[in-house]
Amino acid sequence: MHRRFVSILCASLFLTHLHADQVIPGNVLDPKTAPEAWNVIRLATTNVEKLLQEGRLAEIAVQIAYCSPALRALPQLSGGAENLQKVTPLSERALTLVNTLAKAARDNNAGGAEAVYQNLHQTLDGMARHFDPKVVKSDIFFCPMHPDFIAGAATTPCDKCGMHLLTRRIPYSFIYMKPGEPTMRLSAQASGPVEAGKKLEVKVRLRKADDSPVLYKDLLVMHTERIHLLIEEPSLGDYHHEHPVMTDVPGEYAFSFTPQRSAPYRIWADLVPAETGVQELPFTDLPSVGAAGPITDKATKFSSKVDAYSFVITLGSGNGEPLKANQARRMDIMVTDAAGKPVTQLEPVMNAFAHLVGFYDDYRSVVHLHPAGGDVTASDARGGPGLSFMFFPPRAGFIRLYCQVSVNGRMLFAPFNVNVVP
């Protein structure tokens, strides 16, 4: 019994390190019914299989740990004493395999992790024989406005708002997910052409594939906002992060910004459609009185100074090796003031003490990530001097990376140059 307790505890500990850049469905860690439990197991193991295929072993422990609460619950939800006796040893074996798989993945043992995963799959198949196949294959549905409300049928309205329910999903990664093909189109109209130092009033419109407007209810909230606009010019030297507000026109959203350069700026809309749960980054361009300029400085730069504050990047492990494409790497950023003293008064910005946004030199690919440790929900909380990220560059190339923080109510954007090798 003691061994079983330790096994369960170890799996549960992985869940405390979840970094929720993606939406974590409600009730995943506390399934009340057999359909809920099997749904979690099916979603999480499918994600593990995908991570194995992509060779992203470092992320498997988090995903497979989702199975632990469901596996502990299933014996009591199997129906009757006879099934309880049959399911319990299979559940215990599966819990042991969950921890073994997590260890093999953490040890970067791809072959071992694959073998354990196949063994776990067989054990789960054995458990499934003691349940109705419809239960094992059940979908669970949730309310996009109240994620903790779940049901076994999409036709059940939310009891809090009456909203239509969506299929529950678990993101396969909390570090990086390749953006989906845009199901939404973005267009923009400005008060004039882009001109350095001249404030622009901009209206963007979001349309679905059928040309219907994209409303707030069609989008999930990610870091306090449904729409993040990432704005940059071709030489990657003037980044803006804006959140537009609704106008009286359905699907139209307004904001303003003051460009520092006379160049044709690009606007990416970072959003997650409620129907798919997959991030999209449609973009559009604003015309300018000036022409696009080249990127003049691509030399690696891991230190930056903004106003009186210094920012320094340190890469974790790797013995000084450069960042590699498709390989997660820890990235720490230290913030100090003009006197070289650690800054401990970083203020929450969109539920995080910092945001990292990077633009590749193809002027199409964008990365957007947040510090480890989860959301910061207390407005009086303060962070720093260290910020830790798990950085997963999806391909090789040059990235202009910006660290956005707030100090004394002032927003700072610290630029870095990052070169990713194949």
N, C-alpha and C positions, 0 to 999 in steps of 0.2 A: 504493500500500500504506500509505503514511503517513497519507493521508486516511482510509482505512478504519479504521486503528488509533485515530485521534482520535475518529471517529464512535462507535466501540464504547465507548471510554473514557468519553465524555460521558454516554452512556446508563447506563453502569454506575455512575457517580458518584451518580445520583439514588437508587440503592438504599441508599447509606450513610446516608440521612436518614430511612429508614423509622421510623415511630413505631408500635410494635406493640401498640396497644390491642386490636386484634383478633388472632386466631391466624393466624400466617403458616405455611402448610403447609411441611412438610419437603421438601427436594430441589427446590424450585422454581427455585433459582438454579443448579442443576447437573444438568440432565436427562441421563440416561444412555441413554435409548431414544427412538425417534421418537414412540411414543405419549405419553411423558412430555412431550416438547417441544411437541407439538401441543396437548396438554391445557392447558399453561401459556398458549400463545398464544390459544387459544379463550377461556379464562377471563378473561385480562387484557384482550383486545380487547372482550369483552362488557361488562366493567366500564367501559372507556373510553367505550363507546357510552352507557351509563347516565349517566356523569358529563357527557357532552356534552348529553344530553337535559335534565339538571338545571341546566346552566349552571355547573357546578363545575369551571372550567378549571384552577384552582390545583392540583388533585389529580391531574390527568391524567399529569403527568410521572412520578410514582411508579409508577402502574399500567402505563403503556406500557413503562417500563424493564424490567419483568419479561420482556418478549418478547426482549430482547437475548441472554441466554445461550441461549435456545432457538433463536433464529435462527442463532447462530453454530454450534450443534451440528448442525442439520438437514442441511447438505450431506454431512457424514461419515456420517450415519445414513440417507441416502437409498437406499443399496444399489447398488453397482456404479459403475464409472467413468463410464458414460454419464449416469446420473442425477446424479452429482456435478457434471459439466460443466453440466448444465441448471439444477440447483438453486442452484449457487453464485452466479451473477449476480443471481438473484431474491432470494436471501438478503441479498446486499450492498445491493441496492436497498431492500429492506424495512428494513434497519438504518438507512439514510440517512433513510427516511421516519419511522422511530421518533423520531429526533433532531429532525427538522423539525416533527413533531407536538408534541413536548415544548416546543420553542421557541415555536411559535404559541400553545400553551396558556399558557405562562409570560408571554407578551406580551399575554394576555387578548384574543387575536384569535380570536373564536368562529367566524367564517366561514372563516378560514384553517385552523383546527384541524379543522373538519368536512370541508373539501375534502381535506386531507391524509389524514384518517382513511379517507375513501372510496377514495383512491388506494392506501393501504396495504392495505385490504380486497381490492381487485382484485389486488394483487401477491401477497398470501397465497393467494388463490384459484388464481392461476397456479402457485404452488409446490405446492399441494395436489394438483394433477393428476398429480404425479410420485410420489404415495404412495397406498397402499391407502386407500380411503375409510374403512374401519374403523379404521385407524391415526389418521387425521385427526380422527375423531369420538370417540376413545377417552376413557373416563373412567378416572381414577386413584383408587385407594383407599388410605386411611392408617389407622393404628392411633391411636385417641384417647389411649392411654396412652404410646405411643412414636411420635410424629408423623413421625420420620425413616424409619419402616418403611412402604414403599409397595408396591403391587402393582397388577396390571392387572385383577384380579377381586375382587369383594367376598367371594367364597367362600374366598379364601386367608386362613388365620388368621395373625395376627402371630407371627413366629418367636421373639419374646421372651416373650410372655405368652399367646398363643393366642387373643387377643381378636378379636371380629368387627370387620371393617374398615368405615370410613365413606367416603362419596364426598368426594374432595378439592375444596375450594373456595378461592377467593381473595377475601377481603373487598373490596368495591368502594371502600371508603374506610377510611383509617387516622386520620381526624379525627372523622367523625360518620357513623354508620349509623342510620337510623330503626329503632327496636326493632320486632321482628316481633310479629304478633298472638300473644298468649300461648297456647302449647300446654300450659302447665302452670298449675295452680291453687294458690294459696297460702292457707293458713288458719293461725290462731294461737290459742293458749290460754295465758293468763298466770296467775300465782299470785294475782292479784287485780286490781282496777281500777287504772288509772294514777293515781298520787298523787305530787305533787311531793316529791322527796327520799326516796321510798321505793323500795328496790331491788325490781325485778321479775324473777322467773324466768319465762322464756317458752319455749314449745315451738312451733315452726312445722312445718307439714306441707306437703309438695309432692306433688301428684298429677298424673298425666298425664290426657289427655282420656278415656282408657278407665278411669280411676279407679285405675290401678296406681300404686304408689309411685315417686317419683323418687329413684334411688340416686346415689351419687357417680359411678359409672361412666357415668351418663347425662348428665353435665355436663362441659364442658371447663374446664380450669384457666385463669383469667384473673387476672393479677397475683397469683400464688401461691395463690389460693383458687378453689374451685368455686362458692361462694355468698357474695355480698356483700349484707348487709342494710343498707339505707339507711333510717334511721328519723327521722321529723320530725313536728312537731305543726302544726296549721292556721295558726298565726300565723307559722310559719317561723322560730322563734327558738331551737330546741334540737335540733340535729342530732347523731345518733349513727351511727357506722359499726361494725357488728358482724359477726363470722364465727361462725356456729353450728357445733356439733359433732354428730355422729351420736349418736342414742340407740339403744336396743335395738329400737326399733320401725322397720321399714323405711319410709323416706321422712320420718322425723321428725328434727328437728334442734333443739338447745337452746342458749340463750344467756341472759345476764342483762344488765340495764342499769338505771341510776338516772335517771329523768326529772326534769327541773328544773321542769316545769309540770304542773298538774293539767288535762290536756286529752286528748282521744281521739287518741293518736298513730297514725300510719300507717307500715306496714312495707312497703317495696318490696324484692323479691328480685331483685338484679341478677345474672343468670346467662345462660349460653350452652349450650343443649342440644347435645349431641354430634351428634345426627341432622341438625340444620339448620345449625349454625354461626352462627346469627343470635341476637343478644342479645335477651332478653326481660326485662320488668319487671313481673311480676304483683305485686299488692299486696293487703294486708288491713289492717284497723283493730283497734286495741285500745281497749276501752271505758274510760271514766274517771269519777272522782268529780266532775270539773268539766266545764264546757261549752267548746266550741271558741271561741277568741278571734279577732278580726280581725287582719289585718296592719296595724300602725299606722304603719309608716315605709317608704315606697316611694321616697323621694328617692334619687337616684343617690349611691352612696358607694363611692369607689375607694380609701379608706384604712381601715385597721382596726388595733386594738391589742388584743393578748391577752397578759396578764401583762406582762412587760417588753419584749415584742417588737412591732415595728410592721411592717405589711404594706401595700404601696402598689402599686396596679395602674396600668400604663401600656399604652395601646392602640397597636399599631404602625400606621404610615401613616394615611391618611385625613384628615390635617390637623384632628384634633380631632373628627371626625365620630363620632356615636354608633354603637353596634353595630347592624347591620341583620340582619333575619331572613334565613336561607338564604344567608348570606355569611360565609365563613371570614375570621377576623381574628386576627392575632397579639396575644396578651395576655401581657405580662411582669409578674411580681410580684417586688418587691424586699423582702427581709427584713432589718431592722436591729434592734439591741438598744437598751436603755434609753439608752445613751450616743450613739446614732446611728451606731454602727459596724456595718459589714456583717457579717451572720451567715454564717459559712462552715462551720458544723458541723451542717448538716441531715442527719439520719440516714435511711437507707433505710426506707421504709414500704411493704410489699408491692411490693418491687422498683422503687420510685420515690422521689424526694426530696420529692414532694408529690402530692396528689390534689385535684382540683377537682370538687365535686359541687354542682349547682344545682337548686333547686326552683322551678318556675313558680308563679305565684299562682293557677293553676287547681287546684292541689293534686293534679295527676295527672301532669304532664309533668316529667321528670327528665333532667338531663344529667350525665355522668360522664366526666371526661377526665384525662389524665396529661401530664407535661411532655415536650417534645420531647427526643430523644436516645436513646430506647430504654430497655430494662430495666436496672436497677442490681442486679447479682447479687452483688457483694462486700459482705459485711456491715460491713466496716470502711471502706467508701467514705463520703465526706462531700460534701455539696453546698451550694449557695448562694453568694453572697446572692441571685443572680438565678434566677428560674424562668420558663421560656418555654413557652407553650401555644399551640396553634392552636385557637381557640374558634369553633365553628359553632353559633349559636343556631338551632334548627329552626323557630321561629316568633316572632312579636312578643309582647311582654308583659314583666312584671316577673319577675326571677329573684333569689332570695336565694342567693348563691353562697358556698360555704365552701371555704377553702383549708386542707387538713389536712397538717400537717408534724409531725416529731418532733425535739425538741431536748433533749439530755441525758436521753433516755429518757422525756420527758414529751410526750404527744400534745396538740397545739394545733389549734384550729379557728377560723380567722379569717373572720368573716362580711363580705360585701360586698353592696351593692345594685346591681343591674344592670338597666337599662331598655333593651329591644330594640325598635327601631322597625321598621315594615313595610318 
